[in-house]
Amino acid sequence: MRFLSLLFHSSSLLSKARTLSHKLPPLGISELVIPQYTEALKQYLPSQPPSETAAAAPPSIPFSAHAPLSDSQSPPITHLVAHSSLPVVSSSACRDVIDECEARATKMGGWTTARHANFATTDVPLAELPKALAWFKDSVLPDVAYPFMDGAFSPVLPPGAAKNLRVVDAFVVKYNATAVSVVT
């Protein structure tokens, strides 16, 4: 949680990349017609709308780019995967989220392990963590995540587009560094 890693499967982001590459047809499907999708969006909206006099955008967060697309595009699209090079939230904030997760796990009989059919994780949905959810949607998204996306994905996002991005699912994942994992 101290480092921000983002992998996008966003129709608008991929559609922009495809339009620029001229190699793949644009997507013609919108998730906004699915009621569960639009309901999921609502839980991650900020508690209060951003003020017109909000502070200036924070300084750019340094990042490393991955998954190069192609050098032959004009303008070049360098990547769709990026991670911060420095911690983006404090250790104490991470500890608060972990403590809330562990308290929820104790109360509910453990962490969830069957939420994702294709990618098994041990996790807790952020929607089930009231304090962490409020912090995430009112601080992390507007102050860290969206500005990070504006900087890291400027080759495929129009300027300021990150303010229009929305979260559909967010969760805290628990990893066991000593467990053996095989990806097939």
Backbone as a ProteinNet text record, in pm:
[ID]
protein_1_A
[PRIMARY]
MRFLSLLFHSSSLLSKARTLSHKLPPLGISELVIPQYTEALKQYLPSQPPSETAAAAPPSIPFSAHAPLSDSQSPPITHLVAHSSLPVVSSSACRDVIDECEARATKMGGWTTARHANFATTDVPLAELPKALAWFKDSVLPDVAYPFMDGAFSPVLPPGAAKNLRVVDAFVVKYNATAVSVVT
[TERTIARY]
82.3	0	86.3	210.9	295.1	333.9	332.2	365.1	238.6	221.6	101.5	131.1	61.5	75.2	-59.2	-58.2	-183.3	-172.4	-265.7	-278.2	-418.1	-428.9	-558	-624.8	-751	-839.2	-958.6	-936.5	-1037.9	-1071.5	-1199.2	-1235.6	-1190.7	-1196.8	-1155.2	-1004.4	-927	-781.7	-738.1	-791.8	-754.1	-805.8	-924.1	-978.1	-887.4	-837.2	-744.9	-616.4	-563.9	-441.8	-465.2	-578.9	-608.5	-627.4	-692.1	-711.8	-577.5	-485.5	-354.7	-272.9	-289.9	-208.3	-261.4	-387.7	-449.6	-440.2	-421.4	-407.1	-527.7	-600.2	-712.8	-838.8	-953.9	-1076.7	-1111.7	-1178.6	-1219.4	-1325.8	-1328.5	-1428.3	-1565.4	-1669.4	-1803.5	-1894.8	-1839.1	-1918.4	-1894.4	-2000.9	-1987.2	-2040.6	-1960.9	-2003.4	-2114.7	-2134.5	-2233.8	-2376.7	-2399.6	-2533.7	-2562.1	-2463.2	-2479	-2510.6	-2631.4	-2669.6	-2571.6	-2518.6	-2425	-2296.8	-2256	-2136.4	-2158.5	-2270.5	-2296.9	-2315.4	-2372.5	-2385.6	-2248.9	-2162.2	-2027.9	-1950.2	-1968.1	-1900.2	-1934.1	-2059.3	-2106.8	-2034.3	-1995.7	-1934.5	-1795.2	-1733	-1598.9	-1596.1	-1712.2	-1716.3	-1681.2	-1619.7	-1582.9	-1704.5	-1684.9	-1794	-1848.9	-1759.9	-1799.8	-1740.3	-1813.8	-1755.7	-1632.8	-1536.1	-1416.5	-1454	-1387.4	-1418.5	-1352.2	-1410.8	-1354.1	-1219.7	-1197.5	-1072.5	-979.4	-991.3	-905.5	-759.7	-674.4	-530.2	-480.1	-372.2	-311.1	-271.6	-261	-223.5	-88.4	-73.8	53.8	162.6	287.9	396.5	388.9	442.8	440.9	507.4	449.1	502.7	592.4	720	807.4	758.6	774.6	723.9	815.9	796.8	862.6	755.1	783	686.7	720.8	617.6	633.9	541.9	556.3	472.5	470.2	586.2	588.8	497.7	435.9	345.6	418.6	471.4	539.9	610.2	721.2	792.7	746.4	667.8	634.1	508.8	439.9	319.1	352.3	258.9	275.4	146.4	145.7	256.9	283.1	405.8	437.7	361	311.6	249	351	403.6	514.7	473.5	356.7	322.2	176.3	124.3	-6.7	3.1	124	146.3	254.8	229.4	327.9	318.3	430.2	426.4	512.6	474.2	548.5	687.8	782.6	920.9	947.9	859.1	872.1	742.2	746.8	622.1	526.1	398.5	299.5	206.2	207.8	133.4	225.7	195.8	282.3	268.4	370.9	367.4	253.5	228.6	121.7	-15.3	-34.4	-161.7	-179.6	-72.2	-79.2	-113.3	-50.5	-75.2	-221.6	-279	-420.2	-510.9	-481.2	-561.4	-545.7	-423.3	-399.1	-471.1	-464.5	-532.5	-683.2	-740.4	-884.5	-918.4	-831.7	-852.7	-848.9	-749.3	-735.7	-852.8	-899.9	-1015.9	-1139.8	-1158.2	-1271.2	-1259.5	-1138.9	-1117.8	-1148.8	-1107.9	-1136.5	-1287.3	-1356.2	-1500.5	-1578.2	-1531.3	-1605.6	-1554.9	-1452.1	-1403.8	-1294.2	-1225.3	-1111.7	-1120.8	-1014.9	-1007.9	-1085.8	-1133.5	-1204	-1101.8	-1140	-1048.8	-1118.8	-1246.4	-1319.1	-1391.8	-1344.2	-1412.2	-1377.1	-1262.1	-1214	-1195.1	-1278.3	-1275.1	-1145.9	-1095.1	-978	-845.2	-844.7	-720.7	-741.9	-710.4	-734.3	-649.8	-713.7	-642.4	-700.8	-622.3	-669.8	-683.8	-808.9	-829.5	-950	-965.8	-1083.1	-1127.6	-1254.5	-1303.3	-1298.1	-1251.1	-1242.2	-1380.6	-1482.7	-1619.8	-1661.2	-1590.8	-1621.1	-1533.5	-1456.6	-1366.7	-1400.8	-1492.3	-1541.3	-1432.7	-1337.6	-1232.5	-1140.6	-1098.7	-1009.9	-1079.8	-1207.1	-1282.7	-1290.7	-1321.5	-1329.6	-1194	-1086.4	-950.9	-917.4	-951.7	-921.7	-992.7	-1123.4	-1197.9	-1183.1	-1153.7	-1143	-1000.1	-901.8	-763.1	-676.2	-673.3	-583.6	-620	-746.3	-784.3	-756	-811.7	-790	-648.8	-580.7	-451	-332.1	-351.6	-239.8	-269.5	-372.4	-395.6	-426.4	-523.1	-558.6	-446.5	-376.4	-260.8	-150.1	-131	-32.7	-69.6	-196.8	-241.7	-224.5	-253.7	-233.4	-88.9	5.5	146.5	193.6	161.7	214.3	153.2	28.5	-39.9	-73.2	4.8	-20.3	-11.7	66.7	67.6	-66.7	-151.5	-278.1	-400.5	-381.9	-494	-484.6	-596.3	-592.3	-558.4	-501.8	-467.1	-587.1	-564.6	-669.7	-774.2	-757.5	-858.5	-872.7	-768.5	-774.4	-887.1	-926.4	-1035.1	-1168.4	-1175	-1297.1	-1291.9	-1179	-1169.6	-1244.8	-1293	-1366.8	-1320.6	-1334	-1298.7	-1425	-1413.6	-1526.2	-1506.9	-1383.1	-1355.1	-1220.1	-1211.8	-1085.8	-1081.1	-963.9	-951.2	-808.6	-793.8	-662.3	-625.8	-509.5	-465.9	-362.6	-375.8	-280.1	-193.7	-63.6	30.3	110.7	147.2	235.9	365.9	467.9	594.1	663.7	628.9	695.3	616	493.6	412.1	459.5	453	488.1	362.7	376.2	263.5	300.9	212.4	236.3	126.4	164.3	69.2	68.3	-49.9	-60.9	-139
-119.3	0	125.1	114	233.1	277	186	220.8	205.8	293	291.4	217.6	107.8	32.8	34.6	66.7	77.2	2.6	-86.8	-156	-125.2	-71.4	-24.5	-120.6	-144.2	-209.8	-116.8	-5.1	98.1	116.1	111.4	124.4	257.4	366.2	495.3	500.1	444.5	445.5	355.4	234.6	142.8	190.7	251	303.5	412.7	500.5	606.5	545.3	445.3	379.8	314.6	252	185.7	287	398	501.4	554.3	577.5	628.9	526	399.6	297.9	262.2	288.4	258.2	109.5	25	-116.7	-198	-147.4	-221.4	-135.6	-197.5	-117.7	-60.9	55.9	111.8	23.4	25.1	-51.7	13	-68.2	-14.2	-49.5	-92.5	-136.5	-41.1	-5.1	78.1	2.8	1.9	-62.2	16	141.7	226.4	177.8	82.3	27.6	-85.3	-124.5	-233.3	-171.5	-196.3	-133.1	-159.8	-281.7	-312.3	-229.5	-202.8	-123	20.8	79	217.9	229.7	127.6	129.5	117.9	34.3	18.9	150.1	225.5	354.6	448.9	448	543.9	533.9	413.2	398.2	458	488.4	545.9	694.1	755	898.9	973.3	1092.2	1166.6	1202.7	1212.9	1248.6	1386.7	1477.2	1612.7	1643.1	1718.6	1754	1841.4	1831.9	1915.3	2062.9	2142.7	2285.8	2353.1	2464	2541.4	2600.5	2619.2	2678.8	2573.2	2451.6	2342.7	2377.9	2322	2347.6	2303.1	2362.5	2325.2	2178.4	2118.5	1977.5	1954.7	1842.9	1813.9	1794.7	1804.6	1783.8	1643.7	1629	1502	1392.9	1274.8	1160	1082.6	1061.2	986.5	843	791.5	657.3	582.8	451	364.3	310.9	311.9	265.8	124.5	48.2	-90.4	-119.3	-236.1	-285.2	-188.4	-166.9	-75.9	-125.8	-33	-68.9	-72.9	41.6	47.2	180.8	180.9	305	368.2	295.3	342.3	430.1	449.4	529.4	677.6	755.2	899.6	960.8	1024.7	1033.9	898.3	876	745	718.3	596.3	551.3	460.9	503.3	430.7	317.6	328.8	227.8	241.4	132.5	133.3	83.3	56.7	11.6	100.1	149.8	233.3	209.4	227.6	223.3	335.3	386.2	496.7	450.1	541.8	510.6	538	610.5	645.9	611.1	595.4	573.5	690.9	660.1	765.5	788.2	695.9	714.4	675	726.6	703.2	560.8	518.4	388.1	382.8	493.6	494.1	480.8	541.4	526	380.6	319.7	176.7	91.2	120.6	45.4	59.4	178.2	199.2	112	104.1	21.3	-126.2	-169.9	-310.2	-344.3	-254.9	-279.3	-291.4	-205.5	-213.9	-344.6	-387.1	-515.3	-632.4	-632.9	-743.1	-745.7	-628.4	-622.7	-676.2	-639.3	-688.8	-840	-889.7	-1033	-1110.1	-1056.4	-1121.2	-1127.7	-1020.2	-1012.3	-1101.3	-1110.3	-1181	-1322.9	-1365.5	-1502.5	-1517.8	-1411	-1420.6	-1324.3	-1324	-1244.6	-1318.9	-1249.3	-1316.7	-1381.8	-1495.7	-1567.2	-1613.7	-1586.1	-1637.8	-1529	-1405.8	-1297.4	-1292	-1340.8	-1326.4	-1463.9	-1497.5	-1630.4	-1656.1	-1557.2	-1579	-1552	-1468.6	-1432	-1440.6	-1555.2	-1578.3	-1483.4	-1417.8	-1331.1	-1350.9	-1316.6	-1305.2	-1155.8	-1109.6	-965.4	-925.9	-796.7	-738.4	-623.5	-624.9	-513.4	-382.9	-278	-149.2	-100.9	-140.6	-101.1	-154.2	-255	-311.5	-252.3	-149.8	-85.3	63.5	105	243.4	350.9	334.3	436.5	439.1	322.9	314.8	364	332.9	378.1	530.4	592.3	738.8	800.8	747.8	797.1	781.3	665.7	636.3	733.4	749.4	829.9	980.9	1024.2	1167.5	1219.2	1129.9	1173.9	1105.8	972.6	901.3	927.2	912.5	932.2	1074.5	1178.5	1313.5	1367.8	1329	1388.5	1307.6	1177.7	1091.6	1018.7	937.3	848.3	923.6	1015.6	1085.4	1174.4	1250.5	1325.7	1233.5	1118.8	1022	976.9	944.7	899.5	1008.2	1132.8	1243.7	1248.2	1228.6	1233.7	1108.1	993.6	867.4	827.6	866.8	822.2	936.7	1044.6	1158.9	1123.1	1021.2	988	935.3	880.1	823.6	891.9	982.1	1055.9	1202.3	1262.8	1406.4	1480.2	1600.3	1675.1	1689.2	1658.3	1670.4	1560.4	1459.4	1354.2	1268.4	1259.8	1172.4	1212.4	1339.5	1382.4	1318.1	1263	1196.3	1044.7	991.1	847.4	810.5	688.1	641.8	502.5	472.3	341.2	256	130.7	37.9	-64.9	-105.3	-203.4	-169.3	-176.5	-153.5	-250	-303.8	-398.5	-399.2	-442.5	-456.2	-603.9	-630.8	-769.2	-804.9	-925.4	-976.4	-1081	-1057.5	-1150.3	-1224.1	-1347.5	-1425.7	-1440.6	-1368.5	-1367.1	-1502.8	-1592.7	-1723.4	-1831.2	-1800.8	-1899.5	-1915.2	-2037	-2063.4	-2042.7	-1967.6	-1941.4	-1974.9	-2043.1	-2078.5	-2015.5	-1938.2	-1876.7	-1959.5	-2005	-2086.1	-2013.1
0	0	0	41.2	44.2	-95.9	-191.3	-328.3	-411.2	-506.5	-587.9	-716.8	-739.2	-863.5	-933	-1058.7	-1132.3	-1264.1	-1287.7	-1414.4	-1462.7	-1581.3	-1627.3	-1722.5	-1698.5	-1792.2	-1801.4	-1861.5	-1871.3	-2017.6	-2051.7	-2191.9	-2248.6	-2171.7	-2226.2	-2247.8	-2155.6	-2169.4	-2284.3	-2288.6	-2395.6	-2529.9	-2531.7	-2655.3	-2710.5	-2622.8	-2664.5	-2719	-2650.9	-2698	-2833.2	-2849.2	-2975.8	-3087.8	-3057.4	-3158.1	-3205.4	-3111.5	-3148.4	-3224.8	-3193.2	-3258.4	-3396.5	-3426.5	-3554.8	-3589.1	-3489.4	-3515.4	-3469.2	-3371.3	-3316.6	-3326.5	-3345.1	-3352.4	-3215.7	-3211.6	-3082.1	-3017.6	-2885.5	-2812.9	-2829.5	-2842.4	-2858.8	-2743.1	-2632.6	-2518.4	-2402	-2332.9	-2214.3	-2094.1	-1987.6	-1864	-1795.8	-1837.4	-1772.1	-1791.2	-1880.4	-1898.5	-1799.8	-1721.5	-1624.9	-1488.6	-1433	-1305.6	-1191.5	-1179	-1071.5	-1084.5	-1205.5	-1230.3	-1183.6	-1223.3	-1184.1	-1032.9	-970	-823.6	-756.9	-812.5	-756.4	-764.1	-870.7	-884.2	-769.7	-726.7	-626.8	-492.8	-452.1	-319.8	-310.5	-425.9	-423.9	-460.6	-474.9	-500.5	-372.5	-383.9	-263.5	-179.2	-47.7	42.9	10.9	-27.4	-64.9	-201.1	-284.7	-414.7	-395.3	-487.2	-473.5	-480.9	-400	-399.3	-517.5	-558.9	-669.3	-630.5	-501.1	-453.8	-396.6	-447.7	-398.7	-423.2	-339.8	-351.5	-488.3	-529.6	-657.4	-653.6	-770.4	-779.3	-712.3	-642.4	-577.4	-682.4	-639.3	-735	-795.1	-912.2	-982	-898.4	-898.8	-825.3	-921.1	-885.9	-976.7	-993.5	-1116	-1143.3	-1238.3	-1242.4	-1339.5	-1431.7	-1560.3	-1660.1	-1704.1	-1737.6	-1780.4	-1898.2	-1955.5	-2064	-2181.7	-2245.7	-2360.1	-2471.1	-2539.7	-2648.3	-2782	-2822.8	-2951.2	-2965.5	-3033.8	-3061.5	-3191.8	-3270.7	-3404.8	-3409.2	-3296.9	-3297.7	-3296.2	-3345.8	-3342.4	-3288.9	-3173.7	-3079.7	-3014.3	-2967.3	-2909.1	-2780.1	-2766.7	-2642.3	-2576.9	-2464.7	-2405.3	-2313.5	-2246	-2146.9	-2102.4	-2047.9	-1982.6	-1839.9	-1791.2	-1654.6	-1594.7	-1472.4	-1404	-1254.3	-1184.5	-1038.3	-984.2	-867.4	-807.7	-768.3	-778.3	-741.2	-594.3	-530.4	-389.1	-316.2	-184.7	-109.9	-131.9	-144	-167.9	-49.2	45.2	170.4	285.9	402.1	518	572.3	643.6	710.2	812	881.5	981.9	915.1	798.7	727.2	684.5	635.9	599.5	721.2	834	955.9	997.2	984.7	1018.3	931.8	802.3	711.5	747.1	771.4	808.5	938.3	1036.7	1164	1144.5	1059.7	1033.5	961.9	869.7	800.5	898.3	984.2	1079.7	1178.3	1221.2	1311.3	1240.6	1114.7	1036.9	1018.8	989.4	970.7	1098.4	1212.1	1340.7	1364	1336.9	1358.5	1261.1	1135.7	1031.9	1005.1	1077.2	1059.1	955	922.5	830.2	713.5	637	514.7	406.6	305.6	196.6	104.1	47.5	-42.5	-170	-185.3	-302.2	-380.8	-373.8	-445.8	-593.6	-631.1	-768.1	-830.3	-927.2	-987.2	-1064.1	-1133.8	-1219.1	-1150.7	-1046.9	-979.8	-830	-774.3	-631.8	-547.8	-452.4	-358.1	-219.4	-121	16.3	38.1	50.4	52.6	136.3	153.2	216.3	126	82.1	0.6	80.5	17.7	84.6	128.8	57	92.7	229.8	281.5	413.2	523.8	491.5	587	592.8	680.1	677.2	686.6	778.2	793	671.4	626.5	510.5	383.7	370.7	253.9	250.6	363.9	369.5	335.1	391	362.7	214.8	158.6	18.7	-75.1	-56.8	-152.9	-130.8	-7.7	18.8	22.3	26.7	33.5	-72.9	-73.9	-165	-311	-345.4	-485.4	-533.8	-467.9	-522.4	-503.8	-397.2	-366.7	-417.2	-441.6	-480.9	-612.3	-615.1	-729.2	-858.1	-854.8	-978.2	-1029.2	-943.3	-994.2	-1048.4	-982.7	-1032.1	-1173.3	-1194.2	-1325.9	-1431.3	-1393.5	-1488	-1535.4	-1443.7	-1481.7	-1551.5	-1496.1	-1547.8	-1681.5	-1705.4	-1826.5	-1921.8	-1912.8	-2001.2	-2149.8	-2191.6	-2335.1	-2386.7	-2298.3	-2345.3	-2286.6	-2192.2	-2134.5	-2176.2	-2213.6	-2239	-2109.5	-2117.9	-1996.3	-1902.1	-1774.2	-1673.4	-1675.5	-1759.3	-1772.7	-1648.5	-1566.7	-1449.2	-1355.2	-1354.3	-1265.7	-1305.8	-1426.7	-1472.1	-1457.1	-1411.1	-1388.9	-1261.5	-1253.2	-1137	-1097.3	-970.7	-916.9	-911.9	-954.5	-950.3	-839.8	-813.5	-709.2	-648.3	-517.9	-448.1	-330	-304.8	-194.9	-144.1	-20.9	42	32.2	-25.4	-45.6	60.2	115.6	213.5	144	147.6	84.5	190.5	158.6	241	163.4	204.3	131.5	128.4	219.8	223.6	150.2	107.6	37.4	-106.2	-157.1	-295.7	-379	-486.6	-574.8	-717.3	-786.1	-924.9	-1007.7	-1108.7	-1200	-1325.7	-1364.8	-1487.6	-1591.7
[MASK]
++++++++++++++++++++++++++++++++++++++++++++++++++++++++++++++++++++++++++++++++++++++++++++++++++++++++++++++++++++++++++++++++++++++++++++++++++++++++++++++++++++++++++++++++++++++++

